[in-house]
Amino acid sequence: MKPFLSLLLLAATFAGAAEPAKPAAKAAAKPAATKAAPTPEQLAAEARVQAMQSMVNEARRFPTATPEAKAFFDRLRTERAAATDVETRAALDQALAMDPAVDARSPLGKDAVHRVPAPAGTTPETKLAELERQLDLGDSARALTVAEIVQLTESADFPTAHRALRLLRRVDPATAAPLLWQHLAKLTSREQVQLTEDELLRLPVKLVGASAPAAPTGALAAKAAFLRVAAVRPAVVLSKTALLPLLRTTAANEVSEAAWDAVPRVFTAADRAELQIAAKDLFEEAAKAAAAKTAPPRLYPRAKSTIEALR
């Protein structure tokens, strides 16, 4: 192991290295007094930080407990006991926390966490906040019943309704699944659709298909979200009849792209001819673009690779 330089010596080395070489001075009448090593307070800030970081980096070299690691960290403990500078002690503590022979422990101490009782909610929003806090802390108490949460999912305020749906998914996912699909079909904002899609994907896999529509419905963003969920959740029923019309377009948008991404869920290699017929216009435009030496339609590479990858 490289000999470990103490924090002060290492910092002094960096500080000394930064000074340019000076010409030899004429012999003085009296011998110059030997300078003492600089204290931490006397070192430049950059040298102090560099020295501390070098020490921490050195401590990272010991992922397992070995005699070499023991000697290294014992030396750090000796320096920690002798250190008086606050920053020096903090840097040594950070390096000593990486000792593989010592169990990891919280720097906050051994005292148990003191929980301060939160005030009970008095409005729908504060009751939802109280319920979320109870779920996060693992409490058995519930600030709202399932029926009350369902009622809050009907709020005209989207943040309140979405928070209620999110908490209902955690409390009773079987009840939340059909409500999430109903809300998805009504949404038009892409941001709101994305939040609802995330909650659908967090449902248990066996429940996500409950009450799912047989085909994409609603705004373009909602249709695309349905297709993205169906592509990765076999519990969501997706038929060839519902998917084929979406593959006949040559326009690239979130629905057509999601439809091609969902093709492997429904079609197999035996359906290649059927898919090529559905994408006939798209392939013809790509052929014209190739003849004109221009870029093919944006959707063409996705459709081509999807059809070729079918098994």
C-alpha positions as CSV (number, residue, x, y, z in Angstrom):
1,M,0.0,0.0,0.0
2,K,1.2,3.5,-0.7
3,P,2.3,5.2,2.5
4,F,-0.6,7.3,3.6
5,L,0.2,10.9,4.1
6,S,-1.6,12.7,6.9
7,L,-4.0,15.4,6.0
8,L,-1.7,18.3,7.0
9,L,1.3,16.9,5.2
10,L,-0.6,16.1,2.1
11,A,-2.1,19.6,2.1
12,A,1.3,21.1,2.6
13,T,2.7,19.1,-0.3
14,F,0.0,20.4,-2.6
15,A,0.6,24.0,-1.4
16,G,4.3,23.7,-1.8
17,A,4.1,22.1,-5.3
18,A,2.0,25.1,-6.5
19,E,4.9,27.6,-5.6
20,P,7.4,28.3,-8.4
21,A,11.0,27.5,-7.9
22,K,13.0,30.4,-6.6
23,P,16.8,31.0,-7.3
24,A,19.1,30.1,-4.6
25,A,19.6,33.0,-2.2
26,K,23.0,34.2,-1.1
27,A,24.4,32.6,2.0
28,A,23.0,34.4,4.9
29,A,25.1,35.5,7.8
30,K,22.9,33.4,10.1
31,P,21.3,30.0,9.4
32,A,17.6,30.4,8.6
33,A,15.2,28.9,11.2
34,T,13.3,25.8,10.2
35,K,9.7,26.6,9.3
36,A,7.0,24.6,11.1
37,A,4.4,22.7,9.1
38,P,1.4,25.0,8.4
39,T,-1.7,24.5,10.5
40,P,-5.0,23.8,8.8
41,E,-6.1,27.4,9.3
42,Q,-3.0,28.6,7.4
43,L,-3.5,26.4,4.3
44,A,-5.2,27.8,1.2
45,A,-8.8,26.7,0.8
46,E,-8.0,24.9,-2.5
47,A,-5.2,22.9,-0.9
48,R,-7.3,22.0,2.0
49,V,-10.2,20.7,-0.1
50,Q,-7.8,18.8,-2.4
51,A,-6.1,17.2,0.5
52,M,-9.4,16.1,2.2
53,Q,-10.7,14.7,-1.1
54,S,-7.5,12.8,-1.7
55,M,-7.9,11.2,1.7
56,V,-11.5,10.2,1.1
57,N,-10.6,8.8,-2.3
58,E,-7.8,6.7,-0.7
59,A,-10.4,5.3,1.8
60,R,-12.5,4.1,-1.1
61,R,-9.8,1.7,-2.1
62,F,-10.8,-0.8,0.6
63,P,-14.2,-2.4,-0.2
64,T,-13.5,-5.4,2.1
65,A,-11.8,-5.8,5.5
66,T,-8.2,-6.8,5.0
67,P,-5.0,-6.3,7.2
68,E,-4.0,-3.5,4.8
69,A,-7.4,-1.8,5.3
70,K,-7.1,-2.2,9.1
71,A,-3.7,-0.5,9.2
72,F,-5.0,2.3,7.0
73,F,-8.1,3.1,9.1
74,D,-6.3,2.7,12.4
75,R,-3.9,5.4,11.2
76,L,-6.9,7.6,10.4
77,R,-8.3,7.0,13.9
78,T,-5.1,8.1,15.4
79,E,-5.1,11.3,13.4
80,R,-8.8,11.9,14.2
81,A,-8.0,11.7,17.9
82,A,-5.2,14.2,17.6
83,A,-7.0,16.6,15.2
84,T,-8.3,19.9,16.6
85,D,-9.5,21.5,13.4
86,V,-13.2,21.1,12.7
87,E,-12.9,20.6,9.0
88,T,-10.1,18.1,9.5
89,R,-12.2,16.1,11.9
90,A,-15.1,16.2,9.5
91,A,-13.0,14.9,6.6
92,L,-11.5,12.1,8.7
93,D,-15.0,11.1,9.9
94,Q,-16.1,10.9,6.3
95,A,-13.2,8.6,5.4
96,L,-13.6,6.5,8.6
97,A,-17.3,5.9,7.6
98,M,-15.9,3.8,4.7
99,D,-14.2,1.3,7.0
100,P,-15.5,-2.1,5.8
101,A,-14.8,-3.6,9.3
102,V,-17.3,-1.3,10.9
103,D,-21.1,-1.7,10.6
104,A,-22.8,1.2,8.8
105,R,-24.4,3.6,11.2
106,S,-26.4,6.8,11.0
107,P,-24.3,9.9,11.7
108,L,-27.4,11.3,13.6
109,G,-26.8,9.2,16.6
110,K,-28.4,6.1,18.2
111,D,-31.5,7.8,19.6
112,A,-34.8,6.6,18.3
113,V,-36.6,8.9,15.8
114,H,-39.1,11.0,17.6
115,R,-42.4,11.3,15.8
116,V,-44.4,14.4,16.3
117,P,-48.1,13.8,15.9
118,A,-49.4,15.6,12.8
119,P,-52.7,17.5,13.1
120,A,-55.8,15.6,11.8
121,G,-57.1,16.7,8.4
122,T,-60.1,18.9,8.2
123,T,-60.6,19.4,4.5
124,P,-60.5,16.9,1.6
125,E,-57.0,18.0,0.7
126,T,-55.6,17.8,4.2
127,K,-57.4,14.4,4.8
128,L,-55.7,13.1,1.6
129,A,-52.4,14.4,2.9
130,E,-53.0,12.7,6.3
131,L,-53.9,9.4,4.6
132,E,-50.7,9.5,2.4
133,R,-48.6,10.2,5.6
134,Q,-50.3,7.2,7.3
135,L,-49.5,4.9,4.3
136,D,-45.9,6.1,4.1
137,L,-45.3,5.5,7.8
138,G,-47.1,2.1,7.7
139,D,-49.8,3.1,10.2
140,S,-52.9,0.9,10.4
141,A,-55.2,3.9,10.9
142,R,-56.9,5.4,7.9
143,A,-58.0,9.0,7.7
144,L,-60.5,8.1,4.9
145,T,-62.5,5.1,4.0
146,V,-62.5,3.6,0.5
147,A,-65.9,5.1,-0.2
148,E,-64.7,8.5,0.8
149,I,-61.6,8.2,-1.4
150,V,-63.8,7.1,-4.4
151,Q,-65.9,10.2,-3.9
152,L,-62.8,12.5,-3.9
153,T,-61.7,10.9,-7.2
154,E,-64.7,12.7,-8.8
155,S,-63.4,16.1,-7.9
156,A,-63.3,18.7,-10.6
157,D,-59.9,19.7,-9.4
158,F,-57.4,17.4,-11.2
159,P,-54.7,17.4,-8.5
160,T,-57.2,16.4,-5.9
161,A,-58.8,13.8,-8.1
162,H,-55.4,12.4,-9.1
163,R,-54.1,12.3,-5.6
164,A,-57.2,10.4,-4.5
165,L,-56.8,7.9,-7.4
166,R,-53.1,7.4,-6.5
167,L,-53.9,6.7,-2.8
168,L,-56.9,4.5,-3.8
169,R,-54.5,2.5,-5.9
170,R,-52.4,1.9,-2.8
171,V,-55.3,1.2,-0.5
172,D,-57.6,-0.8,-2.8
173,P,-56.1,-1.4,-6.3
174,A,-59.0,-3.5,-7.4
175,T,-61.3,-0.6,-6.9
176,A,-58.8,1.9,-8.4
177,A,-58.2,0.0,-11.7
178,P,-61.6,0.7,-13.4
179,L,-61.6,4.3,-12.1
180,L,-58.2,5.0,-13.6
181,W,-59.3,3.7,-17.0
182,Q,-62.4,5.9,-16.8
183,H,-60.4,9.0,-16.0
184,L,-57.9,8.3,-18.7
185,A,-60.6,8.3,-21.4
186,K,-61.8,11.7,-20.3
187,L,-58.4,13.5,-20.2
188,T,-57.0,15.6,-23.0
189,S,-53.9,17.1,-21.4
190,R,-50.8,15.1,-22.1
191,E,-49.4,15.9,-18.7
192,Q,-52.5,14.6,-16.9
193,V,-52.6,11.6,-19.2
194,Q,-49.0,10.7,-18.4
195,L,-49.7,10.9,-14.6
196,T,-52.7,8.6,-15.0
197,E,-50.8,6.2,-17.3
198,D,-48.1,5.9,-14.6
199,E,-50.7,4.9,-12.0
200,L,-52.1,2.3,-14.4
201,L,-48.6,0.8,-14.8
202,R,-48.2,0.7,-11.0
203,L,-51.3,-1.4,-10.5
204,P,-50.8,-5.1,-9.9
205,V,-50.3,-6.8,-13.3
206,K,-53.3,-9.1,-12.8
207,L,-55.6,-6.1,-12.0
208,V,-54.6,-3.6,-14.7
209,G,-56.9,-5.2,-17.2
210,A,-60.0,-4.8,-15.1
211,S,-62.6,-2.7,-16.9
212,A,-60.0,-1.7,-19.6
213,P,-61.7,-0.6,-22.8
214,A,-61.7,-3.0,-25.7
215,A,-60.1,-0.4,-28.0
216,P,-58.3,3.0,-27.6
217,T,-60.8,5.7,-26.8
218,G,-60.7,9.4,-26.0
219,A,-58.2,12.0,-27.1
220,L,-55.0,11.2,-29.0
221,A,-52.9,11.3,-25.8
222,A,-55.3,8.9,-24.1
223,K,-55.4,6.5,-27.0
224,A,-51.6,6.4,-27.1
225,A,-51.5,5.8,-23.3
226,F,-53.9,2.9,-23.7
227,L,-51.7,1.3,-26.4
228,R,-48.5,1.8,-24.4
229,V,-50.0,0.1,-21.4
230,A,-51.5,-2.7,-23.5
231,A,-48.0,-3.3,-25.1
232,V,-46.5,-4.2,-21.8
233,R,-49.5,-5.6,-19.8
234,P,-50.9,-8.9,-21.3
235,A,-53.9,-8.5,-18.9
236,V,-55.1,-5.6,-21.1
237,V,-57.0,-7.2,-24.0
238,L,-56.0,-5.8,-27.4
239,S,-57.4,-7.3,-30.5
240,K,-56.2,-7.3,-34.1
241,T,-59.4,-5.7,-35.2
242,A,-58.8,-2.7,-32.9
243,L,-55.1,-2.3,-33.8
244,L,-55.1,-2.8,-37.6
245,P,-57.0,0.5,-38.4
246,L,-54.3,2.4,-36.5
247,L,-51.6,0.9,-38.6
248,R,-52.9,2.1,-41.9
249,T,-51.9,5.7,-41.5
250,T,-48.7,7.2,-42.9
251,A,-48.6,10.1,-40.4
252,A,-46.3,9.7,-37.5
253,N,-47.8,10.7,-34.2
254,E,-47.9,9.3,-30.7
255,V,-50.9,7.0,-31.5
256,S,-49.4,5.5,-34.7
257,E,-46.0,5.0,-33.0
258,A,-47.6,3.4,-29.9
259,A,-49.7,1.2,-32.2
260,W,-46.7,-0.2,-34.0
261,D,-45.0,-0.7,-30.6
262,A,-48.0,-2.8,-29.6
263,V,-47.9,-5.0,-32.7
264,P,-45.7,-7.8,-31.1
265,R,-48.4,-8.2,-28.4
266,V,-51.0,-9.2,-30.9
267,F,-49.4,-10.4,-34.1
268,T,-46.9,-13.1,-34.9
269,A,-44.7,-13.9,-37.9
270,A,-47.6,-15.6,-39.6
271,D,-49.4,-12.2,-39.8
272,R,-46.6,-10.4,-41.7
273,A,-48.6,-10.4,-45.0
274,E,-51.6,-8.8,-43.2
275,L,-49.4,-6.2,-41.6
276,Q,-47.7,-5.4,-44.9
277,I,-51.1,-4.8,-46.5
278,A,-52.1,-2.5,-43.6
279,A,-48.8,-0.6,-44.1
280,K,-49.0,-0.5,-47.9
281,D,-49.3,3.2,-48.2
282,L,-46.5,3.8,-45.8
283,F,-44.2,1.4,-47.7
284,E,-45.1,3.0,-51.1
285,E,-44.2,6.5,-49.7
286,A,-40.9,5.1,-48.5
287,A,-40.2,3.6,-52.0
288,K,-40.9,7.0,-53.6
289,A,-38.6,8.7,-51.1
290,A,-35.9,6.2,-51.9
291,A,-36.3,6.9,-55.6
292,A,-36.1,10.6,-55.1
293,K,-33.2,10.1,-52.7
294,T,-35.0,11.9,-49.8
295,A,-35.7,10.8,-46.3
296,P,-38.4,8.2,-45.8
297,P,-41.5,8.8,-43.7
298,R,-40.7,9.0,-40.0
299,L,-42.9,6.1,-39.2
300,Y,-41.4,3.8,-41.9
301,P,-38.3,2.5,-39.9
302,R,-40.4,1.7,-36.9
303,A,-43.0,-0.3,-39.0
304,K,-40.3,-2.1,-41.0
305,S,-38.3,-3.2,-38.0
306,T,-41.4,-4.2,-36.1
307,I,-42.6,-6.5,-39.0
308,E,-39.2,-8.0,-39.5
309,A,-38.8,-8.8,-35.8
310,L,-42.0,-10.7,-35.5
311,R,-41.6,-14.3,-34.3
